[in-house]
């Protein structure tokens, strides 16, 4: 994408997300604007997606027609303008209106002036009556906070109800608020980067401030800027990876010379971390169902000098997977496909694409993966299961079921593998001690992870 205007770039990304099912994070990575404009386009795209239901309610309050009768391109134009008016202080409201009117002319179909007039009239009405636009959703039944929370935090009501059941009223409200805040960017320092202090200094020289991770001694947290656009990144000094993902890789307990299978590896952060731990005398087979997703993993393995991290296109949920039980591994990691509810703050459109039915389908897939990968663990070896999900049927219930069906595997407490601060993230669940991270409590992606040891 090579747009010259960040608002137009944001519009184009949002239209593809809406009409093609594209992922905003992927599209934003390919913008070719100046860094300042990329930052604005990113703010607009993520802001609109995080507040879409609330913005649509404002449109409904002021529009002369039902929401479903407004042209999709004009809806996106209005959402962009309303986000700037209601949520950004550095953009003058009248400038946002004028930009939106011009955009309406560009994106409208047969009647550009009518579209511009409609957008202009609605947005100027909002400016005249901001209290009405900013009024909270009607509470309805005081004993049922789900409908108002769903609209105010732009999250489907069925998902809000699940989180109310899991975390309580205050916890669910905190979680929803956390999902609408930008996630921090964490960086795992590689052997090429040397020490954490050295990489922090290199990034500071490129105007990227960082601070040490609380949980992992080889991680930094960036406080701004675009670390992926630095010379330090191109040199392979670090890999961008959330701390929760780094903790899962640490739970593998990989040591020099180990043979490891990462059965669902792409995009590869955990596989690359474990490859660094096992060194060139070890082997990490990084498998994924989709060959196209392995390209980025191979590119990163080359950038980091990890030739012993080998990609493999394979589906370990089926019996015809290419590795037989005789191909036993010291560690098998099943970072299973999941709902992703723990990473909605990084993928805000995900909330609108999930359904209750998809959870049951994913849970069945996760069970097949765990059951079939268990046979690839050598006696005395470790099996690690993880999901970036907050849902119990993908996390603790999977671990409980596996423990009941596989008596030859004993759940192992992961705390001895973690540093002191990270041990507090291990919870004594119904399945036993497991890693549980929460965005609103820990400022980490939401993960569940369990580790078993296969008996000899």
Secondary structure, DSSP 4 states (H G I P E B T S, - for coil): ---S-HHHHHHHHHHHHHHH---HHHHHHT--S-HHHHHHHHHHHHHHHHTHHHHHHHHHHH-SS-GGGS-HHHHHHHHHHHHHHHH-SSS-HHHHHHHHHHHHHHH-SS-HHHHHHHHHHHHHHHHHTHHHHHPPPP--STT--HHHHHHHTT--HHHHHHHHHHHHHHHHHHHHHHHTSPPPEEEEEPTTT-SHHHHHHHHHHTT--EEE-SS-TTEEEE-SS-GGGSHHHHHTSEEE--HHHHHHHHHT---TT-EEEETT-TT-HHHHHHHHHH-TTSEEEEEES-HHHHHHHHHHHHHTT-TTEEEEE--TTSTT-SS-TTS-EEEEEEE-----GGGTTTSTTHHHH--HHHHHHHHHHHHHHHHHHHTTEEEEEEEEEEES---TTTTHHHHHHHHHH-TTEEE--GGGGS-HHHHTTEEEETTEEEEEE-HHHHSS--EEEEEEEE--
